[in-house]
Amino acid sequence: MPWKVLMKQNIRREFAVKALAPGANLTALCLEYDVTRKTGREWRERARLGGINRLAERSRRPLSSPQQLSEATVCQVVRLKVAYPHWGPKKISELYRKAQGEPIGISSCHRVLKAAGLVEPRKRRVRRAATLVLGPVVPRAANDVWTIDFKGWWRLGDGCRCEPLTVRDAFSKYILAAVVPANGRTQTMLQEFNRLFQLYGLPKVIKSDNGTPFATVAAPLGLSVLSASWVALGIELEHSRPGHPQDNGAHERMHKDIVAEVATKVQVDARAQQVALDLWRREYNEVRPHETLRGRCPAELYSKSPRCYPAKLAGLDYGPGYFPRKVSARGVVKYNGRSTFITTALAGWEVGLRIESANAVQVWFNYLLVGTIDLQTNRFGSAPSRSAKAVGLAA
């Protein structure tokens, strides 16, 4: 026991012995020991009724608390945590409120889960200097920005690789797709995104990394066959910086949930794994409360895009001042009888040529300035930055 506590107890015992002596002057004793008469009387009565050994410091904890959680509440909180073992006290307390119609404090929820041994200590995060992402589009409504990526692969029970494609609405956090594709080829991805466009409509912006099939490093502006099809639909492109996954941090955080809640439960084959992903996606969208959404679920905020996917894509209309030219299968366009290589990513599409000067012709693909043809050398140069026509995209 600490030395100071022993000293305090000794002082109380000395006071009590003197106060219980016949003819003791309580007022003088209180002045001698520098305590109030109320405290002195309390010490004397406690010693008289229970003995001088009952003068130890008493706990100030109340005998009962009107705010104490009932046994039924504790059991319900534990049941919710067992049903959703990867969710923390914030989400569990929100689920309890929705299920029971009455709130429970986050700290109270954490206390119950900790007492039940259902809370893991959080690893300390190393704080680093913030990095600035240049020119990201800030979503202000559903379908302003879709973020896309492949989740890192894991091996299924039959030995095959599982590398899900994930598509997420950045504003509502709604997961539009979490699918296990047959492969990562461009044609497969074209079919998958056409399905999503038919189901949810067209977004204003699609944000991805610089990997295939979303982008091609060697092509002008990183265009690939897949992303070129999005530009033809009037969808703006946004790429994260190479080697900077934090530029798409919210999407990467969602992948962490897939690792913890799906990938750790390996299924026998791709079909079973897809069923597991579908169940998880439904829970994520319709059950899981999100802190950034103030406890709401993504399904409460998401709605389909008013920009419908066209049944048949019409030809690109560049308007007056542009000369339409079709890009050959070899990525070549012709102008004034001379052939110039542009990129095979635009093969089959029409580009618009616009005279910039006597020695230069601009090459546009829908709203996007792809680059410039030098008429003297007959060489194509990629645009240094993404110049675009005003097409009503999100700024």
Summary of the structure (lengths in Angstrom):
residues: 395
radius of gyration: 34.7
end to end distance: 67.1
largest distance: 126.7
contacts: 1076
relative contact order: 0.09
helix: 38%
strand: 17%
